[in-house]
Amino acid sequence: MKRIYLMISAALMMGAVSAQETVYPAPAQTVTFALTNATVHVGNGQVIENGMVVVSGGKIVDVRPNAAIADVKIYDCKGKHIYPGLILSSSNLGLVEVGSVRATVDATEMGELNPNVRSIVAYNTDSKVTNTLRTNGILLANIVPQGGIISGSSSVVQLDAWNWEDALVSADKNIHFRMPSLLNRRGGGRGFFFQQQPAGDPVKRGLEQIEGVKAFLREAKAYHAAGTHEAVNLKFESVKGLFDRSKKLFIHCDIVKEMLIAIEFAKEFGCDVVLVGAADSWQIADILKQNNIAVVLNQLHDLPVMADDDVDQPFKTPSLLQKAGVLFAINDDDGNTRQRNLAFNAGTAAAYGLTKEQALSAITLNAATILGVADKTGSIEKGKDANIVVADGDILDMSGNVISLAFIQGRQLDLTDKHKQLSDRYKHKYGLK
């Protein structure tokens, strides 16, 4: 009986191994190559028709109109489009695999004030979701902790690595404050479905929690002003960068009165503030510009916050911020599509007032600037990491978003993913392949 059990176990293990994806991180670039004969979308608004990009040692060494070049590997991209790798500005990638399975969720920590929590150490590079994002042109992501009021710090990663240390692009530069809602309602707009809430006045409770965060930051500022300490306070130490601006405070909020409070935080504590979500930011775009507040728009394919807003207001918001001169990025936080529709959110914005190059910047260079990594990535410029995507057509359009080549730091990626494997499986089953 024991022998039979061992044989069955071994067979199951072999089946499991053979069913696993065989997609490995690519080795470092060793051969200089050039992508030629393509339309190059630099990411900063510039477009080079019939251009070429030369890559060596993982870096972009030249971007120019197409010309003869010798002694390099050539990828002929005739008729195709070259883009910078797309960037998710706020994501739970690698922290949540299957939301309904607790063992695969490592995004939250106990307690309300956890600025010392580091999302990066929980980041899972083996997530099955990662490859589905790369197939849609997404090559970098800001990994954000969830839960509590101050959730912790996020880090920027590239999506081709064996472990989080290899993936790391920028560590712990952004502290996340999830502002309590100051909207006194039980449903409507984005809160369309009824959600159970604690008894009492939610606005009063939210204001009290906000004052608690201010008190915490005041204590932290005083702690650092005092110099050395006999005992180290990890929570205070983790927010030190906010006061010398080596870190940014990402404040998650949506409505105007919440965003005005966020601006008060920037003024009182002298820190760089980025609004995440900011659905109603279009109403105070001029104020945001005056106070140098950047914005990450979470999800364009959604209902407006207020019931009396235009139903297409989320689509129009990017163009209104662009006209006001506000630095903004477009994000995708849809838990159902797992964020792979980032490019199509930007495409919708292009249909509602942005030019296509402005929409592209909102998911590449703008995002890199907000995350503090624009010196490394976000555009196809000399000296930056070779994070490059080659698409058959317009990457912002579903019909053209067919990614034929992708490179991270010059390493060519295997674009196999679970979705493609399942497609091939059932094509084979029904004789379509």
C-alpha positions as CSV (number, residue, x, y, z in Angstrom):
1,M,0.0,0.0,0.0
2,K,2.8,2.4,0.9
3,R,4.5,1.6,-2.4
4,I,1.3,2.4,-4.4
5,Y,1.0,5.7,-2.4
6,L,4.6,6.7,-3.3
7,M,4.0,5.8,-7.0
8,I,0.9,8.0,-7.1
9,S,2.6,10.8,-5.3
10,A,5.6,10.7,-7.7
11,A,3.2,10.7,-10.7
12,L,1.3,13.7,-9.4
13,M,4.6,15.6,-8.7
14,M,5.9,14.9,-12.2
15,G,2.6,16.1,-13.7
16,A,2.7,19.2,-11.6
17,V,6.3,19.9,-12.7
18,S,5.5,19.4,-16.4
19,A,2.5,21.7,-16.2
20,Q,4.5,24.6,-14.8
21,E,5.6,27.5,-16.9
22,T,9.2,27.3,-18.1
23,V,9.7,31.0,-18.4
24,Y,13.0,32.1,-16.8
25,P,14.6,35.5,-16.2
26,A,16.7,36.4,-19.3
27,P,20.5,36.4,-19.0
28,A,22.3,39.7,-19.2
29,Q,22.8,41.3,-22.6
30,T,26.1,40.4,-24.2
31,V,25.6,41.4,-27.8
32,T,25.0,45.0,-29.0
33,F,21.8,45.1,-31.0
34,A,19.7,47.6,-33.0
35,L,16.0,47.9,-33.5
36,T,15.6,49.4,-37.0
37,N,13.0,50.6,-39.5
38,A,10.3,51.4,-36.8
39,T,8.3,54.4,-35.6
40,V,10.0,55.3,-32.3
41,H,7.8,56.8,-29.6
42,V,10.3,58.3,-27.3
43,G,7.9,58.8,-24.4
44,N,8.6,62.6,-23.9
45,G,6.2,63.6,-26.8
46,Q,8.8,63.1,-29.5
47,V,8.2,60.6,-32.4
48,I,10.9,59.5,-34.8
49,E,9.5,58.1,-38.1
50,N,11.6,55.3,-39.6
51,G,13.9,55.4,-36.6
52,M,16.3,53.1,-34.8
53,V,17.4,52.3,-31.3
54,V,20.8,50.9,-30.4
55,V,21.3,49.0,-27.2
56,S,24.6,47.9,-25.6
57,G,25.3,46.7,-22.0
58,G,21.7,47.0,-21.0
59,K,21.6,50.7,-21.9
60,I,20.2,52.8,-24.7
61,V,23.3,54.2,-26.5
62,D,21.7,55.8,-29.5
63,V,18.2,56.9,-30.8
64,R,18.1,58.4,-34.3
65,P,16.6,58.2,-37.7
66,N,17.3,54.9,-39.4
67,A,20.8,54.5,-40.9
68,A,23.2,51.8,-41.9
69,I,25.0,50.2,-38.9
70,A,27.6,47.4,-38.8
71,D,28.8,44.8,-36.3
72,V,25.6,44.6,-34.3
73,K,22.6,42.2,-34.2
74,I,19.7,43.7,-36.2
75,Y,16.0,43.3,-35.3
76,D,14.2,44.6,-38.4
77,C,11.0,46.1,-37.0
78,K,9.7,47.5,-40.3
79,G,6.1,48.7,-40.0
80,K,6.2,48.3,-36.2
81,H,6.2,50.8,-33.3
82,I,8.8,51.0,-30.5
83,Y,7.8,52.3,-27.1
84,P,9.3,52.7,-23.6
85,G,8.2,49.9,-21.2
86,L,5.0,50.8,-19.6
87,I,4.9,51.5,-15.8
88,L,2.2,50.7,-13.2
89,S,2.3,53.6,-10.8
90,S,0.5,51.7,-8.0
91,S,0.1,48.0,-7.9
92,N,-0.3,45.0,-5.6
93,L,1.5,42.8,-8.0
94,G,3.5,40.0,-6.3
95,L,1.7,40.7,-3.0
96,V,-1.7,39.3,-4.0
97,E,-2.0,36.2,-6.2
98,V,-5.5,34.9,-5.6
99,G,-7.5,37.4,-3.5
100,S,-9.9,34.7,-2.2
101,V,-7.0,32.5,-1.0
102,R,-5.6,34.0,2.2
103,A,-2.3,32.1,1.9
104,T,-1.5,33.9,-1.3
105,V,-2.2,37.4,0.1
106,D,0.7,39.3,1.7
107,A,-0.4,42.9,1.2
108,T,-1.5,44.1,4.7
109,E,-0.1,44.4,8.2
110,M,-1.8,44.6,11.6
111,G,-2.4,48.1,13.0
112,E,-3.2,51.5,11.6
113,L,0.2,53.3,11.5
114,N,2.8,51.1,9.8
115,P,5.2,53.4,7.9
116,N,8.0,50.9,8.7
117,V,6.4,48.1,6.7
118,R,8.4,47.4,3.5
119,S,6.3,46.0,0.6
120,I,9.4,44.9,-1.3
121,V,10.4,42.1,1.0
122,A,7.1,40.4,0.4
123,Y,7.2,40.8,-3.4
124,N,6.9,37.5,-5.2
125,T,8.8,37.4,-8.5
126,D,7.2,34.1,-9.4
127,S,3.6,35.5,-9.6
128,K,1.7,34.1,-12.6
129,V,0.3,37.6,-13.1
130,T,3.7,39.1,-14.0
131,N,4.0,37.5,-17.4
132,T,0.5,38.5,-18.4
133,L,1.5,42.2,-17.8
134,R,4.7,41.9,-19.8
135,T,2.7,40.6,-22.7
136,N,0.8,43.8,-22.6
137,G,3.9,46.0,-22.5
138,I,4.1,46.6,-18.8
139,L,7.7,46.2,-17.7
140,L,7.9,48.1,-14.4
141,A,5.6,48.5,-11.4
142,N,5.5,50.3,-8.1
143,I,4.7,47.7,-5.4
144,V,2.3,49.2,-2.8
145,P,1.3,47.8,0.6
146,Q,-2.3,48.0,1.6
147,G,-4.3,48.2,4.8
148,G,-4.3,50.6,7.8
149,I,-4.0,54.4,7.5
150,I,-0.3,54.6,6.9
151,S,0.3,51.3,5.0
152,G,4.1,51.5,4.6
153,S,6.6,52.1,1.8
154,S,6.5,51.1,-1.8
155,S,9.3,50.2,-4.1
156,V,9.7,50.2,-7.9
157,V,10.6,46.8,-9.5
158,Q,11.3,45.6,-13.1
159,L,9.4,42.5,-14.1
160,D,12.2,40.1,-15.0
161,A,14.0,38.7,-11.9
162,W,14.7,35.6,-9.8
163,N,14.0,37.4,-6.5
164,W,13.1,40.8,-5.1
165,E,16.7,41.9,-4.8
166,D,17.3,41.4,-8.5
167,A,14.0,43.1,-9.3
168,L,14.6,46.2,-7.3
169,V,14.9,49.5,-9.2
170,S,14.2,52.0,-6.4
171,A,13.6,51.0,-2.7
172,D,11.3,52.5,-0.1
173,K,11.1,56.0,-1.6
174,N,7.3,56.4,-1.2
175,I,5.2,56.3,2.0
176,H,1.5,55.6,1.5
177,F,-1.2,57.3,3.6
178,R,-4.8,56.1,2.9
179,M,-6.9,59.0,3.9
180,P,-10.1,58.0,5.6
181,S,-13.2,58.9,3.5
182,L,-14.8,62.2,4.3
183,L,-17.8,61.4,2.1
184,N,-20.9,61.0,4.3
185,R,-22.8,58.3,2.3
186,R,-23.6,54.6,2.2
187,G,-23.5,54.2,-1.6
188,G,-23.6,55.9,-5.0
189,G,-20.9,56.6,-7.6
190,R,-17.9,54.5,-6.9
191,G,-19.5,53.3,-3.7
192,F,-22.5,52.1,-5.6
193,F,-22.7,48.8,-3.8
194,F,-23.8,49.1,-0.2
195,Q,-20.9,48.5,2.3
196,Q,-21.3,47.9,6.0
197,Q,-19.8,50.8,7.9
198,P,-19.2,51.4,11.7
199,A,-22.0,53.3,13.4
200,G,-21.6,57.0,14.0
201,D,-20.6,60.0,11.8
202,P,-18.1,58.7,9.3
203,V,-16.8,62.2,8.5
204,K,-16.2,63.0,12.2
205,R,-14.4,59.7,12.6
206,G,-12.3,60.3,9.5
207,L,-11.3,63.8,10.6
208,E,-10.2,62.3,14.0
209,Q,-8.1,59.7,12.2
210,I,-6.5,62.4,10.0
211,E,-5.6,64.4,13.1
212,G,-4.0,61.3,14.5
213,V,-1.8,61.0,11.4
214,K,-0.8,64.7,11.7
215,A,0.1,64.2,15.4
216,F,2.2,61.2,14.5
217,L,4.1,63.2,11.8
218,R,4.6,66.1,14.2
219,E,6.1,63.7,16.8
220,A,8.3,62.2,14.1
221,K,9.5,65.6,13.0
222,A,10.3,66.5,16.6
223,Y,12.1,63.2,17.1
224,H,14.4,63.9,14.2
225,A,15.0,67.5,15.2
226,A,16.2,66.3,18.6
227,G,19.2,64.5,17.1
228,T,20.4,61.3,18.6
229,H,18.3,59.0,20.8
230,E,19.0,56.2,23.3
231,A,16.2,54.1,21.8
232,V,15.4,53.9,18.1
233,N,11.8,54.4,17.1
234,L,11.4,52.4,13.8
235,K,8.2,54.2,12.8
236,F,9.7,57.6,13.2
237,E,12.9,56.6,11.5
238,S,11.0,55.3,8.5
239,V,9.4,58.7,7.7
240,K,12.6,60.8,8.1
241,G,12.8,61.0,4.3
242,L,9.6,62.9,4.2
243,F,11.1,65.9,6.0
244,D,14.2,66.1,3.8
245,R,12.3,65.2,0.7
246,S,14.2,62.1,-0.1
247,K,10.9,60.3,0.1
248,K,7.4,61.3,-1.1
249,L,4.1,61.0,0.7
250,F,1.5,59.3,-1.5
251,I,-1.9,60.2,-0.2
252,H,-4.8,58.0,-1.4
253,C,-8.0,60.1,-1.6
254,D,-10.6,61.1,-4.1
255,I,-12.8,64.0,-3.3
256,V,-12.0,67.7,-3.1
257,K,-12.0,68.2,0.6
258,E,-9.7,65.3,1.1
259,M,-7.3,66.6,-1.5
260,L,-7.3,70.1,0.1
261,I,-6.3,68.4,3.4
262,A,-3.5,66.6,1.5
263,I,-2.2,70.0,0.3
264,E,-2.2,71.1,4.0
265,F,0.0,68.1,4.7
266,A,2.5,69.3,2.0
267,K,2.6,72.8,3.5
268,E,2.8,71.8,7.2
269,F,5.4,69.1,6.9
270,G,7.3,70.5,3.8
271,C,7.1,67.1,2.1
272,D,6.5,66.2,-1.6
273,V,2.9,64.9,-1.9
274,V,1.4,62.8,-4.6
275,L,-2.3,62.2,-4.8
276,V,-3.4,58.6,-5.7
277,G,-6.9,58.1,-7.0
278,A,-7.7,61.8,-7.0
279,A,-10.9,61.3,-9.1
280,D,-12.1,64.9,-8.5
281,S,-8.7,66.4,-9.1
282,W,-10.1,68.1,-12.2
283,Q,-12.1,70.5,-10.0
284,I,-9.0,71.9,-8.3
285,A,-6.4,71.4,-11.1
286,D,-5.2,75.0,-10.8
287,I,-4.6,74.6,-7.0
288,L,-2.7,71.4,-7.6
289,K,-0.5,73.1,-10.1
290,Q,0.1,76.1,-7.8
291,N,1.2,73.7,-5.0
292,N,3.3,71.4,-7.3
293,I,1.1,68.4,-6.4
294,A,1.4,65.4,-8.7
295,V,-1.5,63.0,-9.4
296,V,-1.8,59.2,-10.1
297,L,-5.2,58.5,-11.6
298,N,-6.2,55.0,-10.5
299,Q,-8.9,53.8,-12.9
300,L,-10.4,55.6,-15.9
301,H,-12.8,52.8,-16.7
302,D,-15.1,53.5,-13.7
303,L,-18.0,55.5,-12.6
304,P,-17.5,59.1,-11.4
305,V,-17.3,59.7,-7.6
306,M,-20.4,62.0,-7.5
307,A,-23.8,61.0,-8.8
308,D,-24.2,64.4,-10.5
309,D,-20.9,64.2,-12.4
310,D,-20.8,63.5,-16.1
311,V,-20.8,59.7,-16.6
312,D,-17.7,60.1,-18.8
313,Q,-15.9,62.4,-16.3
314,P,-13.1,59.9,-15.5
315,F,-12.3,59.8,-19.2
316,K,-12.0,63.6,-19.4
317,T,-10.0,64.2,-16.2
318,P,-6.5,63.5,-17.8
319,S,-7.0,66.2,-20.5
320,L,-8.1,68.7,-17.9
321,L,-5.0,68.1,-15.7
322,Q,-2.9,68.3,-18.9
323,K,-4.3,71.7,-19.7
324,A,-3.7,73.0,-16.2
325,G,0.0,71.8,-16.3
326,V,-0.4,69.2,-13.5
327,L,2.1,66.3,-13.6
328,F,0.0,63.2,-13.7
329,A,0.2,59.5,-14.4
330,I,-2.5,57.1,-15.5
331,N,-2.7,53.8,-13.6
332,D,-4.8,50.6,-13.6
333,D,-5.9,49.2,-10.3
334,D,-8.7,46.9,-11.6
335,G,-8.6,43.7,-9.5
336,N,-10.5,41.8,-12.1
337,T,-8.2,42.4,-15.1
338,R,-5.2,42.4,-12.7
339,Q,-3.9,45.7,-14.2
340,R,-3.0,44.4,-17.7
341,N,-5.3,47.1,-19.3
342,L,-3.0,50.0,-18.4
343,A,-2.4,50.9,-22.0
344,F,-6.1,50.9,-22.8
345,N,-6.8,53.3,-19.9
346,A,-4.4,55.7,-21.6
347,G,-6.0,55.0,-24.9
348,T,-9.4,56.1,-23.5
349,A,-7.8,59.3,-22.3
350,A,-6.4,59.9,-25.8
351,A,-10.0,59.6,-27.1
352,Y,-11.1,62.2,-24.6
353,G,-8.7,65.1,-25.1
354,L,-5.1,64.0,-24.8
355,T,-2.9,63.4,-27.8
356,K,-1.6,59.9,-28.1
357,E,1.9,61.0,-27.2
358,Q,0.6,62.7,-24.0
359,A,-1.3,59.6,-23.1
360,L,1.8,57.5,-23.6
361,S,3.8,59.8,-21.4
362,A,1.2,59.4,-18.7
363,I,2.1,55.6,-18.5
364,T,5.8,56.0,-19.1
365,L,7.8,59.1,-18.4
366,N,5.3,60.9,-16.2
367,A,5.0,57.8,-14.1
368,A,8.8,57.4,-13.9
369,T,9.1,61.1,-12.8
370,I,6.5,60.8,-10.1
371,L,8.2,57.6,-8.8
372,G,11.6,59.2,-8.9
373,V,13.2,56.8,-11.5
374,A,13.1,59.1,-14.6
375,D,16.9,59.1,-14.7
376,K,16.8,55.3,-15.3
377,T,13.7,54.7,-17.3
378,G,10.4,56.0,-18.7
379,S,11.6,57.1,-22.1
380,I,13.8,55.9,-25.0
381,E,16.8,58.2,-24.4
382,K,20.5,57.8,-24.5
383,G,21.9,56.5,-21.2
384,K,18.7,55.1,-19.8
385,D,18.0,51.4,-19.2
386,A,16.9,49.6,-22.3
387,N,13.3,48.9,-21.1
388,I,11.7,48.7,-24.6
389,V,8.6,47.3,-26.1
390,V,8.0,46.6,-29.8
391,A,4.3,46.5,-30.9
392,D,2.8,45.5,-34.2
393,G,0.6,48.7,-34.1
394,D,-0.7,51.3,-31.7
395,I,0.0,50.1,-28.2
396,L,-2.9,52.2,-26.8
397,D,-5.4,50.4,-29.0
398,M,-6.5,46.8,-28.5
399,S,-6.2,45.9,-32.1
400,G,-2.6,47.2,-32.3
401,N,-1.4,46.1,-28.9
402,V,0.3,43.0,-30.1
403,I,3.7,42.8,-28.4
404,S,6.3,41.1,-30.6
405,L,9.4,42.0,-28.7
406,A,10.2,43.2,-25.2
407,F,13.5,44.0,-23.4
408,I,14.3,44.8,-19.8
409,Q,17.7,46.3,-19.3
410,G,18.6,45.0,-22.7
411,R,17.5,41.4,-21.9
412,Q,15.1,39.9,-24.4
413,L,12.0,38.6,-22.6
414,D,10.2,35.4,-23.2
415,L,6.6,36.6,-23.8
416,T,5.0,33.3,-22.9
417,D,2.3,33.6,-20.2
418,K,-0.5,31.5,-18.6
419,H,-3.1,33.0,-20.8
420,K,-1.3,32.1,-24.0
421,Q,-0.7,28.6,-22.6
422,L,-4.4,28.1,-21.9
423,S,-5.3,29.4,-25.4
424,D,-2.9,27.0,-27.0
425,R,-4.2,24.1,-24.8
426,Y,-7.8,24.6,-25.9
427,K,-6.9,25.3,-29.6
428,H,-5.2,21.9,-29.5
429,K,-8.3,20.3,-27.8
430,Y,-10.7,21.6,-30.5
431,G,-8.3,21.0,-33.4
432,L,-7.7,24.7,-34.1
433,K,-3.9,24.4,-33.9
